[in-house]
Amino acid sequence: MSTASAPTFPVVRFVFGGKDTAGDVRGSGRPYTVVYDGQCKVCGRLVKLLDAWDTGRQIETIPSQNSTVRARFPWIPPEAYVEAVQLIGPGGKTWQGSAAIEQLLEVLPKGGLLGWTFHIPGMRTFADRFYKWFARNRYQFGCGEHCQLRPQNLNFGDES
């Protein structure tokens, strides 16, 4: 009788932004999830601000590079995570870019102090354009040399 055991394989665990990615695909159980670019230093800083602001613990933040993102949100195409922040709410309702920011301001405590600006005529158009510009250029803000090596092929379909 052979006592040979099955081969074993080393387990690799990745940590993004201080959060272990080997988690449950169900998430934290919070009603909203923000999926952001974990390789973007500015995005990481903004997420730290968001986590501090979210005193009611309504929002889970997770980098798009997390191995569970595709399984949790299969309706969001992979390129969407490169182009804009994604906010997933109750029932899977999804906002991206400046619309996600607007919705976050409705969820966050005292967010209405800033959120009202989206009701100014023309503000949503301005916010969309500004967000797209920022997203295209985000690796140039507060970032090191590694960001300059990252391809910047973000296409929002608004350039001629």
Buried (B, 14 or more C-beta within 10 A) or exposed (E): EEEEEEEEEEEEEEEBBEBEBEBEEEBEEBBBBBBBBBBBBBBBEBBEEBBEBBEEEBBBBBBBBBEBBEEBBEEBEEEBBBBBBBBBBEEEEBBBBBBBBBBBBEBBEEBEEEBEEBEEEEBBEEBBEEBBEBBBEBBEEEBEEEBEEEEEEBEBEEEE
